[in-house]
Amino acid sequence: MKLMPRNGKAALIRSLPLFAECNAREITQVAFIADELNVPAGRILATENATGREFVVIARGTAQVMRGNAVVAELSAGDFFGEIALLTGRPRMASVVATSTLRVLVIEGHAFLRLLEDAPGIREKVERALADRVAAAS
């Protein structure tokens, strides 16, 4: 699959509720640390109860969210996962499996945590959005 245009990566990140309050400069900082990857159908992207080490945004394709053996959600372009485990240190709440070939943006945990440390404005905005997501997931 072709790489996204430079502004496509930023546009996708800007569309996420986690970064909704970020300005253009902050979005560019986040986009800079996001890697684009292709993922084949059937690949396990996250494992329930495992330690979260990355934040993943789906650019193209579909995936299923599973708790135990039950499918609890379907993910597609614009959906994301991994931020709660990554930022809270809690184990992953579910497994995620690619149901088609995916194009994803992956932000490694160490890079994301460093960005939040170096950019307190981004950290504050992300923490507010994360609090809303944790409340909704509970």
Backbone hydrogen bonds, N-H to C=O, Kabsch-Sander energy under -0.5 kcal/mol:
donor,donor_aa,acceptor,acceptor_aa,energy
8,G,5,P,-1.2
9,K,5,P,-1.5
10,A,6,R,-1.3
11,A,7,N,-2.3
12,L,8,G,-2.3
13,I,9,K,-2.2
14,R,10,A,-2.8
15,S,11,A,-1.5
16,L,13,I,-1.5
19,F,16,L,-1.6
20,A,17,P,-1.0
22,C,19,F,-1.7
27,I,23,N,-2.5
28,T,24,A,-2.2
29,Q,25,R,-1.8
30,V,26,E,-2.1
31,A,27,I,-2.8
32,F,28,T,-2.0
33,I,29,Q,-0.9
33,I,30,V,-0.8
34,A,31,A,-1.1
35,D,106,V,-2.8
37,L,104,V,-2.5
39,V,102,L,-2.5
42,G,98,A,-3.0
43,R,40,P,-1.7
45,L,43,R,-0.6
45,L,96,V,-3.1
46,A,96,V,-1.4
49,N,92,R,-2.8
50,A,47,T,-2.2
55,F,107,I,-2.2
56,V,81,F,-2.9
57,V,105,L,-2.7
58,I,79,D,-3.0
59,A,57,V,-0.6
59,A,103,R,-3.1
60,R,103,R,-1.9
63,A,75,L,-2.0
64,Q,97,V,-2.8
65,V,73,A,-2.9
66,M,95,S,-2.9
67,R,70,A,-2.3
68,G,66,M,-0.5
70,A,67,R,-2.0
72,V,65,V,-3.0
72,V,70,A,-0.5
73,A,65,V,-1.3
75,L,63,A,-3.4
78,G,58,I,-3.4
79,D,76,S,-2.6
81,F,56,V,-2.3
86,L,82,G,-2.0
87,L,83,E,-2.5
88,T,84,I,-2.2
89,G,85,A,-1.7
92,R,50,A,-3.2
95,S,66,M,-3.2
96,V,46,A,-2.0
97,V,64,Q,-2.4
98,A,43,R,-2.7
99,T,62,T,-2.3
100,S,62,T,-1.2
102,L,39,V,-3.3
103,R,60,R,-2.2
104,V,37,L,-2.8
105,L,57,V,-2.7
106,V,35,D,-2.9
107,I,55,F,-2.9
108,E,106,V,-0.6
109,G,53,R,-3.1
112,F,108,E,-2.4
113,L,109,G,-3.0
114,R,110,H,-1.9
115,L,111,A,-2.3
116,L,112,F,-2.4
117,E,113,L,-1.7
118,D,114,R,-2.6
119,A,115,L,-2.1
122,I,119,A,-0.8
123,R,119,A,-2.2
124,E,120,P,-2.5
125,K,121,G,-1.7
126,V,122,I,-2.9
127,E,123,R,-2.8
128,R,124,E,-1.8
129,A,125,K,-1.9
130,L,126,V,-3.0
131,A,127,E,-2.3
132,D,128,R,-1.5
133,R,129,A,-2.0
134,V,130,L,-3.0
135,A,131,A,-2.1
136,A,132,D,-2.1
137,A,133,R,-2.1
138,S,134,V,-1.3
